[in-house]
Amino acid sequence: MPNVLDHPIHLPAPDGFDHAIERAVRDLQSAAKLIQKDSDDLVSGAAASLHDAAVSLAAQVQRKSAEVAHGAEDEVRAHPLAAAAAVAVAAAALAGLVAASLSHAPARPVIAKPKA
């Protein structure tokens, strides 16, 4: 069986998160090949690279969520009546869910299984 670590890994162009993931993969490959030599240092280096990737991913998510929030705000300002209608529908759906949970009704229909 061929060794998976011997084959090159093709990752997207490095840009923060991708670069950090690529570094983490390289560190993990090195750790797998040289597990008896300085394994503690290599694994901690891989962990640090994964930490960097997580920090970079969190920053990307924060930027994207800010973009989405601004886009939603612009849509609400552009279409206030549609936004009000959407809020009313969501409120009615929430009220229905609360009423269903208070009456102990099942949230979804129970399908009886045929008897054998």
C-alpha distances in whole Angstrom, upper triangle without the diagonal:
4,7,9,12,12,13,16,18,21,24,27,30,31,34,34,32,29,30,30,26,25,26,25,21,22,23,20,18,20,20,17,17,20,20,22,25,27,25,28,29,26,25,29,29,26,28,31,29,28,32,33,31,33,36,36,35,38,40,38,39,42,43,42,44,47,47,47,49,52,51,52,55,56,55,58,60,60,60,62,63,60,58,61,60,57,58,60,57,55,58,59,55,55,58,57,54,56,59,56,54,58,59,56,55,51,50,48,49,48,47,48,46,48,49,47
4,6,9,8,9,13,15,18,21,24,27,28,31,31,29,26,27,27,24,22,23,22,18,18,20,18,15,17,18,15,14,18,19,21,23,25,23,26,27,24,23,27,26,24,26,29,27,26,30,31,29,31,34,33,32,36,37,36,37,40,41,40,42,45,45,45,48,50,49,50,53,54,54,56,58,58,59,60,62,58,57,60,59,56,57,59,57,54,57,58,55,54,58,57,54,56,59,56,55,58,59,56,56,52,50,49,50,49,49,50,48,50,51,50
4,5,6,8,11,13,16,19,22,25,25,29,29,27,24,24,24,21,19,20,19,15,15,17,14,11,14,14,11,11,14,15,18,20,22,19,23,23,20,20,23,23,20,23,25,23,23,27,27,26,28,31,30,30,33,35,34,35,38,39,38,40,43,43,43,46,48,47,48,51,52,52,54,57,57,57,59,60,57,56,58,58,54,55,58,55,53,56,57,53,53,57,56,53,55,57,55,54,57,58,55,55,51,49,48,50,49,49,50,48,50,51,50
4,5,6,9,9,13,15,19,22,22,25,25,23,20,21,21,17,16,17,16,12,13,15,12,10,13,14,11,11,15,16,19,20,22,19,22,22,19,19,22,21,18,21,23,21,20,24,25,22,24,28,27,26,29,31,30,31,34,35,34,36,39,39,39,42,44,43,45,48,48,48,51,53,53,53,55,57,53,52,55,54,51,51,54,52,49,52,53,50,50,53,52,49,52,54,52,51,54,55,53,52,48,46,45,47,47,46,48,46,48,50,49
4,6,8,9,12,14,18,20,20,23,24,22,19,19,18,16,14,14,13,10,10,12,9,6,9,11,8,8,12,13,16,17,19,17,19,19,16,16,19,18,15,18,20,18,18,22,22,21,23,26,25,25,28,30,29,30,33,34,34,36,38,38,39,42,43,43,45,47,48,48,51,53,53,54,55,57,54,52,55,55,51,52,55,53,50,53,54,51,51,54,54,51,53,56,53,52,55,57,54,54,50,48,47,49,49,49,50,49,51,53,52
4,7,9,13,15,19,21,21,25,25,24,21,20,21,18,15,16,16,13,12,14,12,9,11,13,11,10,13,15,18,19,20,19,22,22,18,19,22,20,18,21,23,21,21,25,25,23,26,29,28,28,31,32,31,33,36,36,36,38,41,41,41,44,46,45,47,50,50,50,53,55,55,56,58,59,56,55,58,58,54,55,58,56,53,56,57,54,54,57,57,54,56,59,57,55,59,60,57,57,53,51,50,52,52,51,53,51,54,55,54
4,6,10,13,16,18,19,23,24,22,19,19,20,17,14,16,16,12,12,15,14,10,13,15,13,13,16,18,21,22,23,21,24,24,20,20,23,21,19,22,24,21,21,25,25,22,25,28,27,26,30,31,29,31,34,34,34,36,39,38,39,42,43,43,44,47,48,48,50,52,52,53,55,57,54,52,55,55,51,52,55,53,51,54,55,52,52,55,55,52,54,57,55,54,57,59,56,55,52,49,48,50,50,50,52,50,52,54,53
4,6,10,13,15,16,19,21,19,16,15,17,14,11,13,14,11,10,14,13,10,13,16,14,14,17,19,23,22,23,22,24,23,19,20,23,20,18,21,22,19,19,23,22,20,23,26,24,24,27,28,27,29,32,32,31,34,36,35,36,39,41,40,42,45,45,45,48,50,50,51,53,55,51,50,53,53,50,51,54,52,49,52,54,51,51,54,54,51,53,56,55,53,57,58,56,55,52,49,48,50,50,50,52,51,53,55,55
4,6,10,12,13,17,18,16,13,13,14,11,9,11,12,8,9,13,12,10,13,16,15,15,18,20,23,23,23,22,24,23,19,19,21,19,16,19,20,17,17,20,19,17,20,22,21,20,24,25,23,25,28,28,27,30,32,32,32,36,37,36,38,41,41,42,44,46,46,47,49,51,48,46,49,49,46,47,50,48,45,49,50,47,47,51,50,48,50,53,51,50,53,55,52,52,48,46,45,47,47,47,50,48,51,53,53
4,7,9,11,14,16,15,11,12,14,11,9,12,13,11,11,15,15,14,16,19,18,19,22,23,27,26,27,25,26,25,21,22,23,21,18,21,21,18,18,21,20,17,20,22,20,19,23,24,22,23,27,26,25,28,30,29,30,33,35,34,36,39,39,39,42,44,43,44,47,48,45,44,47,47,44,45,48,46,44,47,49,46,46,50,49,47,49,52,50,49,53,55,52,51,48,45,45,47,47,47,50,49,51,54,53
4,7,8,11,13,11,7,9,11,9,7,11,12,10,11,15,15,14,17,19,19,20,23,24,28,27,26,25,26,24,21,21,22,19,17,19,19,15,15,18,17,14,17,19,16,16,19,20,18,20,23,22,22,25,27,26,27,30,31,30,33,35,35,36,39,40,40,41,43,45,42,41,44,44,41,42,45,43,41,44,46,43,43,47,47,44,47,50,48,47,51,52,50,49,46,43,43,45,46,46,49,48,51,53,53
4,6,9,11,10,7,8,11,10,9,12,14,13,14,17,18,18,20,22,23,24,26,27,31,30,29,28,29,27,24,23,24,21,19,21,20,17,16,19,17,14,17,18,15,15,18,18,16,18,21,20,19,22,24,23,24,27,28,27,30,32,32,33,36,37,37,38,41,43,40,38,42,42,39,40,43,42,39,42,44,42,42,46,46,43,46,49,47,47,50,52,50,49,46,43,42,45,46,46,49,49,51,54,54
4,6,10,10,7,8,11,11,9,12,15,14,15,18,19,19,21,23,24,25,27,28,32,31,30,28,29,27,24,24,25,22,20,21,21,17,17,19,17,14,17,18,15,15,19,18,16,18,21,19,19,23,24,23,24,28,28,28,30,32,32,33,36,37,37,39,41,43,41,39,43,43,40,41,44,43,41,44,46,44,44,47,48,46,48,51,50,49,52,54,53,52,49,46,45,48,49,50,53,52,55,58,58
4,6,7,5,4,8,9,8,10,12,13,13,16,18,18,19,22,23,24,25,27,30,29,27,26,27,24,21,22,22,19,17,19,17,14,15,16,13,11,15,15,12,13,16,15,14,17,19,18,18,22,23,22,24,27,27,27,30,32,32,33,36,37,37,39,41,44,41,39,43,43,40,41,44,43,41,44,46,44,43,47,48,45,47,50,50,48,52,54,52,52,49,46,46,49,50,50,53,53,56,58,59
4,6,6,6,8,10,10,12,14,15,16,18,20,21,22,24,25,27,28,29,32,31,29,28,28,25,23,23,23,20,18,19,17,14,15,16,12,11,13,13,9,11,14,12,11,14,16,14,15,19,19,19,21,24,24,24,27,29,29,30,33,34,34,36,38,41,38,36,40,41,38,38,42,41,38,41,44,42,41,45,46,43,45,48,48,47,50,52,51,50,48,44,45,48,49,50,53,53,56,59,59
4,6,5,6,9,10,11,12,14,15,16,18,20,21,22,24,26,27,28,31,29,27,26,25,23,21,21,20,17,16,16,14,11,12,12,9,8,10,10,6,8,11,10,9,12,14,13,15,17,18,19,21,23,23,24,27,28,29,30,33,34,35,36,38,41,38,36,39,40,37,37,41,40,38,40,43,41,40,44,44,42,44,47,46,45,48,51,49,49,46,43,44,47,48,49,52,52,55,58,59
4,5,5,6,9,10,10,12,14,15,16,18,20,21,22,24,26,26,29,28,26,25,24,22,20,19,18,16,14,14,13,10,10,10,8,5,8,8,5,6,9,9,8,11,13,13,14,16,18,18,20,22,23,24,26,28,29,30,32,34,34,36,37,40,37,35,38,39,36,36,39,38,36,38,41,38,37,41,42,39,41,44,44,42,45,48,46,46,43,40,40,44,45,46,49,49,52,54,55
4,5,5,6,9,10,11,12,14,15,16,18,20,21,23,24,25,28,27,26,24,24,22,20,19,19,17,14,15,15,11,11,13,10,8,11,12,9,9,13,13,11,14,16,16,16,19,21,21,22,25,26,26,28,30,31,32,34,36,36,38,39,42,39,37,40,41,37,38,41,40,38,40,43,40,39,43,44,41,43,46,45,44,47,49,48,47,45,41,41,44,45,46,49,49,52,54,55
4,5,5,6,9,10,11,12,14,15,17,18,20,21,22,23,27,25,24,23,23,20,18,18,18,15,13,15,13,10,11,12,10,8,12,12,10,11,14,14,13,16,18,18,19,22,23,23,25,27,28,29,31,33,33,35,37,38,39,40,42,45,42,40,43,44,41,41,45,44,41,43,46,43,43,46,47,45,46,50,49,47,50,53,51,51,48,45,45,48,49,50,52,52,55,57,58
4,5,5,6,9,10,10,12,14,15,16,18,20,21,21,25,23,21,20,20,17,15,15,14,12,10,11,10,6,7,9,6,5,9,10,8,10,13,13,13,15,17,18,19,21,23,23,25,27,28,29,31,33,34,35,37,39,39,41,42,45,42,40,43,44,40,41,44,43,40,42,45,43,41,45,46,43,45,48,47,45,48,51,49,49,46,43,44,47,48,49,51,51,54,56,57
4,5,5,6,9,10,10,12,14,15,16,18,20,20,24,23,21,19,19,18,15,14,15,12,10,11,11,7,7,10,8,6,9,11,10,10,13,15,14,16,18,19,19,22,24,24,25,27,29,29,31,33,34,35,37,39,40,41,42,45,42,40,43,43,40,40,43,42,39,42,44,41,40,44,44,42,43,47,45,44,47,49,47,47,44,41,41,44,45,46,48,48,51,53,53
4,5,5,6,9,10,11,12,14,15,17,18,19,23,22,21,19,20,18,15,15,16,13,10,13,13,9,10,13,11,9,13,14,13,13,17,18,17,19,22,22,22,25,26,27,28,30,32,32,34,36,37,38,40,42,42,43,45,47,45,43,46,46,43,43,47,45,42,45,47,45,44,48,48,45,47,50,49,47,50,53,51,50,47,44,44,47,48,48,51,50,53,55,55
4,5,5,6,9,10,11,12,14,15,16,17,21,19,18,16,17,15,12,12,13,9,8,10,10,6,8,11,10,9,13,14,13,14,17,18,18,20,22,23,24,26,28,28,30,32,33,34,36,38,39,40,42,44,44,46,47,49,47,45,48,48,45,45,49,47,44,47,49,47,46,49,50,47,48,52,51,49,52,54,52,52,49,46,47,49,50,51,53,53,56,58,58
4,5,5,6,9,10,10,12,14,15,15,19,18,16,14,15,13,10,10,10,8,5,8,8,5,6,9,9,8,11,13,13,14,17,18,18,20,22,23,24,26,28,28,30,32,33,34,36,38,39,40,42,44,44,46,47,49,46,44,47,48,44,44,47,46,43,45,48,45,44,47,48,45,46,49,48,46,49,52,49,49,47,44,44,47,47,48,50,50,53,55,55
4,5,5,6,9,10,10,12,14,15,18,18,17,15,16,15,11,11,13,11,8,10,12,9,9,13,13,11,14,16,16,16,19,20,20,22,24,25,25,27,30,30,31,33,35,35,37,39,40,41,43,45,46,47,48,50,47,45,48,49,45,45,48,47,44,46,49,46,45,48,48,45,47,50,49,47,50,52,50,50,47,44,44,47,47,47,50,49,51,53,53
4,5,5,6,9,10,11,12,14,17,16,15,14,15,14,10,11,13,10,8,12,12,10,11,14,14,13,16,18,18,18,22,23,22,24,27,27,28,30,32,32,34,36,38,38,40,42,43,44,46,48,48,49,51,53,50,48,51,52,48,48,52,50,47,50,52,49,48,52,52,49,51,54,53,51,54,56,54,53,50,48,48,50,51,51,53,52,55,57,57
4,5,5,6,9,10,10,11,14,13,12,11,12,10,6,7,9,7,5,9,10,8,10,13,13,13,16,18,18,19,21,23,23,25,27,28,29,31,33,33,35,37,38,39,41,43,44,45,47,49,49,51,52,54,51,49,52,53,49,49,52,51,48,50,52,50,48,52,52,49,50,54,52,50,53,56,53,53,50,48,48,51,51,51,54,53,56,57,57
4,5,5,6,9,10,10,13,13,13,10,12,11,7,7,10,9,6,9,11,10,10,13,14,14,16,18,19,19,22,24,24,25,28,29,29,31,33,34,35,37,39,39,41,43,44,45,47,49,50,51,52,54,51,49,52,52,48,48,51,50,47,49,51,48,47,51,51,47,49,52,50,48,51,54,51,51,48,46,46,48,48,49,51,50,52,54,54
4,5,5,6,9,10,13,13,13,11,14,13,10,10,13,12,9,13,15,13,13,17,17,17,19,22,21,22,25,26,26,28,30,31,31,33,36,36,37,39,41,41,43,45,46,47,49,51,52,53,54,56,53,51,54,54,50,51,54,52,49,52,54,51,50,53,53,50,52,55,53,51,54,56,54,53,50,48,48,50,50,50,52,51,54,55,55
4,5,5,6,8,11,10,10,9,12,11,7,9,12,10,9,13,14,13,15,18,18,18,20,23,23,23,26,28,28,29,32,33,33,35,38,38,39,41,43,44,45,47,49,49,51,53,54,55,56,59,56,54,56,57,53,53,57,55,52,54,56,53,52,56,56,53,54,57,56,54,57,59,56,56,53,51,51,53,53,54,56,54,57,58,58
4,6,5,5,9,8,8,6,9,9,5,6,10,9,8,11,13,13,14,17,18,18,20,22,23,24,26,28,28,30,32,33,34,35,38,39,39,42,43,44,45,48,49,50,52,54,54,55,57,59,56,54,56,57,53,53,56,54,51,53,56,52,51,55,55,51,53,56,54,52,55,57,54,55,52,50,50,52,52,52,54,53,56,57,56
4,6,5,9,10,11,9,12,12,9,9,13,13,11,14,16,15,16,19,20,20,22,24,25,25,28,30,30,31,33,35,35,37,39,40,41,43,45,45,46,49,50,51,53,55,55,56,57,59,56,54,57,57,53,53,56,55,51,54,56,52,51,55,55,51,53,56,54,52,55,57,54,54,51,49,49,51,50,51,52,51,53,55,54
4,6,9,9,11,10,13,13,10,12,15,14,13,17,19,18,19,22,23,22,25,27,27,28,30,32,32,34,36,37,37,39,42,42,43,45,47,48,49,51,53,53,55,57,58,59,60,62,59,57,60,60,56,57,60,58,55,57,59,56,55,58,58,55,56,59,58,55,59,61,58,58,54,52,52,54,54,54,56,54,57,58,57
4,5,5,8,7,11,11,9,11,14,13,13,16,18,18,19,22,23,23,25,27,28,29,31,33,33,35,37,38,39,41,43,44,45,47,48,49,51,53,54,55,57,59,59,60,62,64,61,59,61,62,58,58,61,60,56,59,61,58,56,60,60,56,58,61,59,57,60,62,59,59,56,54,54,56,56,56,58,56,59,60,59
4,6,7,5,9,10,8,9,12,13,13,15,17,17,18,21,22,23,24,27,28,28,30,32,33,34,36,38,39,40,42,43,44,46,48,49,50,52,54,54,56,58,59,60,61,63,60,58,60,61,57,57,60,58,55,57,59,56,54,58,58,54,55,59,57,54,57,59,56,57,54,52,52,54,54,54,56,54,57,58,57
4,6,6,9,11,10,11,14,15,16,18,20,20,21,24,25,26,28,30,31,32,34,36,36,38,40,41,42,43,46,47,48,49,52,52,53,56,57,58,60,62,63,64,65,67,64,61,64,64,61,60,63,62,58,60,62,59,58,61,61,58,59,62,60,57,60,62,59,60,57,55,55,58,57,57,59,57,60,61,60
4,5,8,9,9,11,13,14,15,17,18,19,21,23,24,25,27,29,30,31,33,34,35,37,39,40,41,43,45,46,47,49,51,52,53,55,56,57,59,61,62,63,64,66,64,61,64,64,61,60,64,62,59,61,63,60,58,62,62,59,60,63,61,59,62,64,61,61,59,57,57,59,59,59,61,60,62,63,63
4,5,5,6,9,10,11,13,14,15,17,19,20,21,23,24,26,27,29,30,32,33,35,36,38,39,41,42,44,45,46,48,50,51,53,54,55,57,59,60,61,62,64,62,59,62,62,59,58,61,60,57,59,61,58,56,60,60,57,58,61,60,57,60,62,59,60,57,55,56,58,58,59,60,59,62,63,63
4,5,5,6,8,10,10,12,14,15,16,18,20,21,22,24,25,27,28,30,31,33,34,36,37,38,40,42,43,44,46,47,49,50,52,53,55,57,58,59,60,62,59,57,59,60,56,56,59,57,54,56,58,55,53,57,57,53,54,58,56,54,56,59,56,56,54,52,52,55,54,55,57,55,58,59,59
4,6,5,6,8,10,10,12,14,15,16,18,20,21,22,24,25,27,29,30,31,33,35,36,37,39,41,42,43,45,46,47,49,51,52,53,55,57,58,58,60,58,55,57,58,55,54,57,56,52,54,57,54,52,55,56,52,53,56,55,52,55,57,54,55,53,51,51,54,54,55,56,55,58,59,59
4,6,5,6,9,10,10,12,14,15,16,18,20,21,22,24,25,27,28,30,31,33,34,36,37,39,40,42,43,45,46,48,49,51,52,54,55,56,57,60,57,54,57,58,54,54,57,56,52,54,57,54,52,55,56,53,53,57,56,53,56,58,56,57,54,52,53,55,55,56,58,57,60,62,62
4,5,5,6,9,10,10,12,14,15,16,18,20,21,22,24,26,27,28,30,32,33,34,36,37,39,40,42,43,44,46,48,49,51,52,54,55,56,58,55,53,55,56,53,52,55,54,51,53,55,52,51,54,55,51,52,56,54,52,55,57,55,55,52,50,51,53,53,54,56,55,58,59,59
4,5,5,6,9,10,10,12,14,15,16,18,20,21,22,24,25,27,28,30,31,32,34,36,37,38,40,42,43,44,46,47,49,51,52,53,54,56,53,51,53,54,50,50,53,52,48,50,52,49,48,51,52,48,49,52,51,49,51,54,51,52,49,47,47,50,50,51,53,52,55,56,56
4,5,5,6,9,10,10,12,14,15,16,18,20,21,23,24,25,27,29,30,31,33,35,36,37,39,40,41,43,45,46,47,49,51,52,52,55,52,50,52,53,49,49,52,51,47,49,52,49,47,50,51,48,48,52,51,48,51,53,51,52,49,47,48,51,51,52,54,53,56,58,58
4,5,5,6,9,10,10,12,14,15,16,18,20,21,23,24,26,27,29,30,32,33,34,36,38,39,40,42,44,45,46,48,49,51,51,54,52,49,51,52,49,48,52,51,47,49,52,49,48,51,52,49,49,53,52,49,52,55,52,53,50,48,49,52,52,53,55,54,58,59,59
4,5,5,6,9,10,10,12,14,15,16,18,20,21,22,24,26,27,28,30,31,32,34,36,37,38,40,42,43,44,46,48,49,50,52,49,47,49,50,46,46,49,48,45,47,49,47,45,49,49,46,47,50,49,47,50,52,50,50,47,45,45,48,48,49,52,51,54,56,56
4,5,5,6,9,10,10,12,14,15,16,18,20,21,22,24,25,27,29,30,31,32,35,36,37,39,40,42,43,45,46,47,48,50,48,45,47,48,45,44,47,46,43,45,47,44,43,46,47,43,44,48,47,44,47,49,47,48,45,43,43,46,47,48,50,49,53,54,55
4,5,5,6,9,10,10,12,14,15,17,18,20,21,23,24,26,27,29,30,31,33,35,36,37,39,41,42,44,45,46,47,49,47,44,47,48,44,44,47,46,43,45,47,45,43,47,48,44,45,49,48,45,48,51,49,49,47,44,45,48,49,50,52,52,55,57,58
4,5,5,6,9,10,10,12,14,15,16,18,20,21,22,24,26,27,28,30,32,33,34,36,38,39,40,42,43,45,46,48,46,43,46,47,43,43,46,45,42,44,47,44,43,46,47,44,45,49,48,46,48,51,49,49,47,44,45,48,48,49,52,51,55,56,57
4,5,5,6,9,10,10,12,14,15,16,18,20,21,22,24,26,26,28,30,31,32,34,36,37,38,40,42,43,43,46,43,41,43,44,40,40,43,42,39,41,44,41,39,43,44,40,42,45,44,42,45,47,45,45,43,40,41,44,44,45,48,48,51,53,53
4,5,5,6,9,10,11,12,14,15,16,19,20,21,23,24,26,27,29,30,31,33,35,36,37,39,40,42,42,45,42,40,42,43,40,39,42,41,38,40,43,40,38,42,43,40,40,44,43,41,44,46,44,45,43,40,41,44,45,46,49,49,52,54,55
4,5,5,6,9,10,11,12,14,15,17,18,20,21,23,24,26,27,29,30,32,33,35,36,38,39,41,41,44,42,39,42,43,39,39,42,42,39,41,43,41,39,43,44,41,42,46,45,43,46,48,47,47,45,42,43,46,47,48,51,51,54,56,57
4,5,5,6,9,10,10,12,14,15,16,18,20,21,22,24,26,27,28,30,32,33,34,36,37,38,39,42,40,37,40,41,37,37,40,40,36,39,41,39,37,41,42,39,40,44,43,41,44,47,45,45,42,39,40,43,44,45,48,48,51,53,54
4,5,5,6,9,10,10,12,14,15,16,18,20,21,22,24,25,26,28,30,31,32,34,36,37,37,40,38,35,37,38,35,34,38,37,34,36,38,36,34,38,39,36,37,40,40,38,41,43,41,42,39,36,37,41,41,43,46,46,49,51,52
4,5,5,6,9,10,11,13,14,15,17,19,20,21,23,24,26,27,29,30,32,33,35,36,37,39,37,34,37,38,35,34,38,37,34,36,39,37,35,38,40,37,38,41,41,39,42,44,43,43,41,38,39,43,44,46,48,49,52,54,55
4,5,5,6,9,10,11,12,14,15,17,18,20,21,23,24,26,27,29,30,32,33,35,36,38,36,33,36,38,34,34,38,37,34,36,39,37,36,39,40,38,39,42,42,40,43,46,44,44,42,39,40,43,45,46,49,49,53,55,56
4,5,5,6,9,10,10,12,14,15,16,18,20,21,22,24,26,27,28,30,31,32,33,36,34,31,34,35,31,31,35,34,31,33,36,34,32,36,37,34,36,39,39,37,40,43,41,41,39,36,36,40,41,42,45,46,49,51,52
4,5,5,6,9,10,10,12,14,15,16,18,20,21,22,24,25,27,28,30,31,32,34,32,29,32,33,30,29,33,32,29,31,34,32,30,34,35,33,34,37,37,35,38,41,39,40,37,34,35,39,40,42,45,46,49,51,53
4,5,5,6,9,10,11,12,14,15,17,18,20,21,23,24,26,27,29,30,31,34,32,29,32,33,30,30,33,33,30,32,35,33,32,36,37,35,36,39,39,38,40,43,42,42,40,37,38,42,43,45,48,49,52,55,56
4,5,5,6,9,10,11,12,14,15,17,18,20,21,23,24,26,27,28,30,32,30,28,31,32,29,29,32,32,29,31,34,32,31,35,36,34,35,39,39,37,40,43,42,41,39,36,37,40,42,43,47,47,51,53,54
4,5,5,6,8,10,10,12,14,15,16,18,20,21,22,24,25,26,27,30,28,25,28,29,26,25,29,28,25,28,31,29,28,31,32,30,32,35,35,34,36,39,38,38,36,32,33,37,38,40,43,44,47,50,52
4,6,5,6,9,10,10,12,14,15,16,18,20,21,23,24,26,26,29,27,24,27,28,25,25,28,28,25,27,30,29,28,31,33,31,32,35,35,34,36,39,38,39,37,34,35,38,40,42,45,46,50,53,54
4,6,5,6,9,10,11,12,14,15,17,18,20,21,23,24,25,28,26,24,27,28,26,25,29,29,27,29,32,30,29,33,34,33,34,37,38,37,39,42,41,41,39,36,37,40,42,44,47,48,52,55,56
4,5,5,6,9,10,10,12,14,15,16,18,20,21,22,24,26,24,22,25,26,23,23,27,27,24,27,29,28,27,31,32,30,32,35,35,34,37,40,39,39,37,33,34,37,39,41,44,45,49,52,53
4,5,5,6,9,10,10,12,14,15,16,18,20,21,21,24,22,19,22,24,20,20,24,24,21,23,26,25,24,27,29,27,29,32,32,31,34,37,36,36,34,31,32,35,37,39,43,44,47,50,52
4,5,5,6,9,10,10,12,14,15,16,18,20,20,23,22,19,22,24,21,21,25,25,22,24,28,27,26,29,31,29,30,34,34,34,36,39,38,38,37,33,35,38,41,42,46,47,51,54,55
4,5,5,6,9,10,11,12,14,15,16,18,19,22,21,18,22,23,21,21,25,25,23,25,28,27,27,30,32,30,32,35,35,35,37,40,40,39,38,34,35,38,41,43,46,47,51,54,56
4,5,5,6,9,10,10,12,14,15,16,17,20,18,15,19,20,17,18,21,21,19,22,25,23,23,27,28,27,28,32,32,32,34,37,36,36,34,31,31,35,37,39,43,44,47,50,52
4,5,5,6,9,10,11,12,14,15,16,19,17,14,17,19,16,16,20,20,18,20,23,22,22,25,27,26,27,30,31,31,33,36,36,35,34,30,32,35,38,40,44,45,48,51,54
4,5,5,6,9,10,11,12,14,15,18,17,15,17,20,18,18,21,22,20,22,26,25,25,28,30,29,30,33,34,34,36,39,39,39,37,34,35,38,41,43,47,48,52,55,57
4,5,5,6,9,10,10,12,14,17,15,13,16,18,16,17,20,21,19,22,25,24,24,27,29,28,30,33,34,34,36,38,39,38,37,33,34,37,40,41,45,47,50,53,55
4,5,5,6,9,10,10,11,14,12,10,13,15,12,13,17,17,16,18,21,21,21,24,25,25,26,29,30,30,32,35,35,34,33,30,31,34,37,39,43,44,48,51,53
4,5,5,6,9,10,10,13,13,10,13,15,14,14,17,18,17,19,22,22,22,25,27,27,28,30,32,32,34,36,37,36,36,32,33,37,40,42,45,47,51,54,56
4,5,5,6,9,10,13,13,11,14,16,15,16,19,20,19,21,24,24,25,27,29,29,31,33,34,35,37,39,40,39,38,35,36,39,42,44,47,49,52,56,58
4,5,5,6,8,11,9,8,12,13,12,13,16,17,17,19,22,22,23,25,27,27,29,31,32,33,35,37,38,36,36,32,33,36,39,41,44,46,49,53,55
4,5,5,5,8,8,6,9,11,10,11,14,15,15,17,19,20,20,23,25,25,26,29,30,31,33,35,36,35,34,31,32,35,38,40,44,46,49,53,55
4,6,6,9,10,9,11,14,14,14,17,18,18,20,22,23,24,26,28,29,30,32,34,34,36,38,39,38,38,35,36,39,42,44,48,50,53,56,59
4,6,9,9,9,12,14,14,15,18,19,19,21,23,24,25,27,29,30,31,33,35,36,37,39,41,39,39,35,36,39,42,44,48,50,53,56,59
4,6,6,6,9,10,11,12,14,16,17,18,20,21,23,24,26,27,29,30,32,33,35,36,38,36,36,33,33,36,40,41,45,47,50,53,56
4,6,5,6,9,10,10,12,14,15,16,18,20,21,22,24,26,27,28,30,31,33,35,36,35,35,32,33,36,39,41,45,47,50,53,56
4,5,5,6,9,10,11,12,14,15,16,18,20,21,23,24,26,27,29,30,31,33,35,33,34,30,31,34,38,39,43,46,48,52,54
4,5,5,6,9,10,11,12,14,15,16,18,20,21,23,24,26,27,29,30,32,33,32,31,28,29,31,35,37,40,43,45,49,51
4,5,5,6,9,10,11,12,14,15,16,18,20,21,22,24,26,27,28,30,32,30,30,27,28,31,34,36,40,42,45,49,51
4,5,5,6,9,10,10,12,14,15,16,18,20,21,22,24,26,27,29,30,29,30,26,28,31,34,36,40,43,45,49,52
4,5,5,6,9,10,11,12,14,15,17,18,20,21,23,24,26,27,29,27,28,24,25,28,32,34,37,40,43,46,49
4,5,5,6,9,10,11,12,14,15,17,18,20,21,23,24,26,27,26,25,22,23,26,29,31,35,38,40,44,46
4,5,5,6,9,10,10,12,14,15,16,18,20,21,22,24,26,25,25,22,23,26,30,32,36,38,41,44,47
4,5,5,6,9,10,10,12,14,15,16,18,20,21,22,24,23,24,21,23,25,29,31,35,37,40,43,46
4,5,5,6,9,10,11,12,14,15,16,18,20,21,23,21,21,18,19,22,26,28,31,34,37,40,43
4,5,5,6,9,10,11,12,14,15,16,18,20,21,20,20,17,18,21,25,27,31,33,36,39,42
4,5,5,6,9,10,10,12,14,15,16,18,20,19,20,17,19,22,25,28,32,34,38,40,43
4,5,5,6,9,10,10,12,14,15,16,18,17,18,15,17,20,23,26,29,32,35,38,41
4,5,5,6,9,10,11,12,14,15,17,15,15,12,14,17,20,23,26,29,32,35,38
4,5,5,6,9,10,11,12,14,15,15,15,12,15,18,21,24,27,30,33,36,39
4,5,5,6,9,10,10,12,14,14,15,13,16,18,22,25,28,31,34,36,40
4,5,5,6,9,10,11,12,11,12,10,13,15,18,21,24,27,30,33,36
4,5,5,6,9,10,11,10,10,8,11,14,17,20,23,26,29,32,35
4,5,5,6,9,10,10,12,10,14,16,19,22,25,28,31,34,37
4,6,5,6,9,9,11,10,14,16,18,22,24,27,30,32,36
4,5,5,6,5,7,7,10,12,14,18,20,24,27,29,32
4,5,5,6,8,7,11,14,15,19,21,24,27,29,33
4,5,8,10,11,14,16,18,22,23,27,30,31,35
4,5,9,10,13,14,16,19,21,24,27,29,32
4,6,9,11,13,13,17,18,22,25,26,29
4,6,9,9,10,14,16,19,22,24,27
4,5,7,8,11,13,17,20,22,25
4,7,9,12,15,18,22,24,27
4,6,9,13,15,19,21,24
4,6,9,12,15,18,21
4,6,9,13,15,18
4,6,9,12,15
4,6,9,12
4,6,9
4,6
4
